[in-house]
Amino acid sequence: MPQRIPGAAWAGPVPPVPQVALSEELRQRMQAAVEAERAAEARTATLPGRVLTPGSAVGKETGPEETCFPADGSNGMRNGAAAVKPQPAAERQKPRRRDRARLIALGLSVIAIGSLATVAGDHVDLSSPDVSAQAAAWVVEQVSPDVTVSCDAVMCAALQNHGFPVSKLVVLGPATPDPLPSVVVVETAAVRDLFGSSLAMTWAPAVLASFGSGPGAITVRVVAAHGDAAYQAALPVGLSSRMTSGAALLHDSQVTVSAMAKSQLLAGQVDPRLLLALESLPAHEPIDIVRFGNLGPGASPGVLLRFADLAEDIPAARMAAAAYARAAWAVLNGVDARIRPARAVSGPVRGQAVLRVEFTAPSPPGNLGS
């Protein structure tokens, strides 16, 4: 691909997406990925648990074979994904043959982000032989389906096959303008060939997650629509509000926090949506915040923390752990849609039963207000 000149004007409409030819090498890699997944399933001990998603007031008991908990409860696939190839132009390409699409979907489904195994280990499984599968699965699970995502043609096809809405995918090409017409960009080798170092240094400085290393590394980035300087200048916006909200939680008699969670709150590191959602709980149920965190390997230090682990066994609540999880979720599920968690997963973390309350990426800039 030709090297992209930073700042070059958009020469015209984005060209139609080329058909992605599956080479014999790629077929073999996909087949290896499928076999690796089956072998992993045979070795992995299952962890029963409950998933709580928007619209549900109670936990769903999951059996040994069901450990992936996407935001819409669809076992890994988002609703509404069209069976067509993503493209920037209005004209759509013909769909792939069913057997080829099924092979791609299987080959790109090696890991399950958001499972109880991930909650228990607090890391993303990097054992998949296909780095693109790891990145695609993470984006579909962790990035909001309401934001636009830029990617090369192959990665966009992988995201669609994993269930990301095709209408939110923007295929990058030589004529793509600066800055990228999206909120999130998946930086692959093909994308680096198009934009060079200007992508990371100028238009997408913040890393949400990274997978692999060397030339084949894939990085999921937040697009800074007005450039890196404006992005860095905007980072302090909302910091004071987040610190104030964090301090307010610490002074609530119904809230208990660990030393780690306390430092995270006082430093203003927590996503404002998560802060506002947690503020709704103490009036109904006592809460014990174990910690805050992210499910993004290699995320930039300044990326806000999007999940909270809440202890389920709270003597002051005077109810069983499972009942407490349902009661807490009933409150969180009733808050304003702008601060309603994407999901909550109930399971053990380091031997402690917790309710993990999660929001999708990216975190909103600035101050959400009260």
Solvent accessible surface area in square Angstrom, and as a share of the most:
residue,aa,sasa,rsa
1,M,150,0.67
2,P,88,0.56
3,Q,118,0.52
4,R,19,0.07
5,I,123,0.62
6,P,84,0.53
7,G,60,0.58
8,A,39,0.30
9,A,95,0.73
10,W,126,0.44
11,A,101,0.78
12,G,24,0.23
13,P,118,0.74
14,V,25,0.14
15,P,61,0.38
16,P,86,0.54
17,V,4,0.02
18,P,88,0.55
19,Q,107,0.48
20,V,20,0.12
21,A,90,0.70
22,L,21,0.10
23,S,63,0.40
24,E,110,0.50
25,E,124,0.56
26,L,38,0.19
27,R,80,0.29
28,Q,110,0.49
29,R,110,0.40
30,M,8,0.04
31,Q,77,0.34
32,A,46,0.36
33,A,0,0.00
34,V,6,0.04
35,E,96,0.43
36,A,37,0.29
37,E,36,0.16
38,R,141,0.52
39,A,43,0.33
40,A,34,0.26
41,E,117,0.52
42,A,92,0.71
43,R,180,0.66
44,T,75,0.44
45,A,83,0.64
46,T,71,0.41
47,L,59,0.29
48,P,99,0.62
49,G,8,0.08
50,R,32,0.12
51,V,14,0.08
52,L,1,0.00
53,T,18,0.11
54,P,59,0.37
55,G,74,0.71
56,S,33,0.21
57,A,57,0.44
58,V,91,0.52
59,G,15,0.14
60,K,105,0.45
61,E,123,0.55
62,T,8,0.05
63,G,26,0.25
64,P,87,0.55
65,E,150,0.67
66,E,45,0.20
67,T,34,0.20
68,C,23,0.14
69,F,4,0.02
70,P,8,0.05
71,A,21,0.16
72,D,56,0.29
73,G,45,0.43
74,S,36,0.23
75,N,96,0.49
76,G,26,0.25
77,M,90,0.40
78,R,20,0.07
79,N,114,0.59
80,G,77,0.74
81,A,36,0.28
82,A,39,0.30
83,A,89,0.69
84,V,31,0.18
85,K,13,0.05
86,P,1,0.01
87,Q,18,0.08
88,P,46,0.29
89,A,37,0.29
90,A,105,0.81
91,E,134,0.60
92,R,139,0.51
93,Q,42,0.19
94,K,172,0.73
95,P,90,0.56
96,R,53,0.19
97,R,156,0.57
98,R,211,0.77
99,D,95,0.49
100,R,64,0.23
101,A,33,0.25
102,R,156,0.57
103,L,41,0.20
104,I,7,0.04
105,A,31,0.24
106,L,57,0.28
107,G,0,0.00
108,L,7,0.04
109,S,43,0.28
110,V,20,0.12
111,I,15,0.08
112,A,44,0.34
113,I,5,0.03
114,G,0,0.00
115,S,7,0.04
116,L,0,0.00
117,A,50,0.39
118,T,11,0.06
119,V,0,0.00
120,A,34,0.27
121,G,37,0.35
122,D,40,0.21
123,H,116,0.52
124,V,8,0.05
125,D,63,0.33
126,L,102,0.51
127,S,88,0.57
128,S,8,0.05
129,P,73,0.46
130,D,3,0.02
131,V,40,0.23
132,S,29,0.19
133,A,1,0.01
134,Q,6,0.03
135,A,0,0.00
136,A,0,0.00
137,A,10,0.08
138,W,1,0.00
139,V,0,0.00
140,V,9,0.05
141,E,8,0.04
142,Q,2,0.01
143,V,0,0.00
144,S,17,0.11
145,P,39,0.25
146,D,112,0.58
147,V,28,0.16
148,T,40,0.23
149,V,0,0.00
150,S,0,0.00
151,C,0,0.00
152,D,12,0.06
153,A,17,0.14
154,V,86,0.49
155,M,5,0.02
156,C,0,0.00
157,A,10,0.08
158,A,5,0.04
159,L,0,0.00
160,Q,20,0.09
161,N,30,0.16
162,H,15,0.07
163,G,0,0.00
164,F,0,0.00
165,P,23,0.15
166,V,15,0.09
167,S,93,0.60
168,K,61,0.26
169,L,8,0.04
170,V,27,0.16
171,V,7,0.04
172,L,12,0.06
173,G,7,0.07
174,P,79,0.50
175,A,22,0.17
176,T,1,0.00
177,P,25,0.16
178,D,30,0.16
179,P,45,0.28
180,L,5,0.03
181,P,61,0.39
182,S,16,0.10
183,V,58,0.33
184,V,0,0.00
185,V,0,0.00
186,V,0,0.00
187,E,9,0.04
188,T,12,0.07
189,A,47,0.37
190,A,25,0.20
191,V,0,0.00
192,R,65,0.24
193,D,71,0.37
194,L,3,0.02
195,F,3,0.01
196,G,19,0.18
197,S,78,0.50
198,S,12,0.08
199,L,0,0.00
200,A,32,0.25
201,M,140,0.62
202,T,49,0.29
203,W,42,0.15
204,A,0,0.00
205,P,27,0.17
206,A,7,0.05
207,V,22,0.12
208,L,8,0.04
209,A,0,0.00
210,S,39,0.25
211,F,2,0.01
212,G,45,0.43
213,S,97,0.63
214,G,52,0.50
215,P,124,0.78
216,G,48,0.46
217,A,20,0.15
218,I,11,0.06
219,T,15,0.09
220,V,0,0.00
221,R,30,0.11
222,V,22,0.12
223,V,15,0.08
224,A,6,0.04
225,A,58,0.45
226,H,160,0.71
227,G,7,0.07
228,D,43,0.22
229,A,85,0.66
230,A,47,0.36
231,Y,55,0.21
232,Q,87,0.39
233,A,75,0.58
234,A,48,0.37
235,L,79,0.39
236,P,83,0.53
237,V,82,0.47
238,G,12,0.12
239,L,62,0.31
240,S,83,0.53
241,S,39,0.25
242,R,22,0.08
243,M,80,0.36
244,T,90,0.53
245,S,19,0.13
246,G,0,0.00
247,A,29,0.23
248,A,58,0.45
249,L,5,0.02
250,L,40,0.20
251,H,157,0.70
252,D,49,0.25
253,S,115,0.74
254,Q,76,0.34
255,V,15,0.09
256,T,81,0.47
257,V,36,0.21
258,S,40,0.26
259,A,89,0.69
260,M,96,0.43
261,A,0,0.00
262,K,99,0.42
263,S,65,0.42
264,Q,23,0.10
265,L,1,0.01
266,L,75,0.37
267,A,47,0.37
268,G,2,0.02
269,Q,83,0.37
270,V,1,0.01
271,D,0,0.00
272,P,10,0.06
273,R,31,0.11
274,L,0,0.00
275,L,4,0.02
276,L,27,0.13
277,A,0,0.00
278,L,0,0.00
279,E,71,0.32
280,S,32,0.21
281,L,0,0.00
282,P,9,0.06
283,A,93,0.72
284,H,117,0.52
285,E,28,0.13
286,P,17,0.10
287,I,2,0.01
288,D,40,0.21
289,I,0,0.00
290,V,38,0.22
291,R,24,0.09
292,F,3,0.01
293,G,9,0.08
294,N,36,0.18
295,L,7,0.03
296,G,15,0.14
297,P,33,0.21
298,G,57,0.55
299,A,33,0.25
300,S,29,0.19
301,P,143,0.90
302,G,58,0.55
303,V,25,0.14
304,L,27,0.13
305,L,27,0.14
306,R,9,0.03
307,F,4,0.02
308,A,0,0.00
309,D,1,0.00
310,L,0,0.00
311,A,3,0.02
312,E,5,0.02
313,D,110,0.57
314,I,17,0.08
315,P,119,0.75
316,A,71,0.55
317,A,13,0.10
318,R,220,0.80
319,M,69,0.31
320,A,71,0.55
321,A,33,0.26
322,A,33,0.26
323,A,32,0.24
324,Y,0,0.00
325,A,0,0.00
326,R,91,0.33
327,A,27,0.21
328,A,0,0.00
329,W,0,0.00
330,A,50,0.39
331,V,26,0.15
332,L,0,0.00
333,N,28,0.14
334,G,63,0.61
335,V,19,0.11
336,D,73,0.38
337,A,73,0.56
338,R,182,0.66
339,I,27,0.14
340,R,83,0.30
341,P,0,0.00
342,A,17,0.13
343,R,0,0.00
344,A,0,0.00
345,V,0,0.00
346,S,5,0.03
347,G,10,0.09
348,P,54,0.34
349,V,10,0.06
350,R,182,0.66
351,G,78,0.75
352,Q,76,0.34
353,A,44,0.34
354,V,2,0.01
355,L,0,0.00
356,R,0,0.00
357,V,0,0.00
358,E,3,0.01
359,F,5,0.02
360,T,15,0.08
361,A,0,0.00
362,P,22,0.14
363,S,26,0.17
364,P,31,0.19
365,P,123,0.78
366,G,17,0.17
367,N,90,0.46
368,L,65,0.32
369,G,36,0.35
370,S,144,0.93
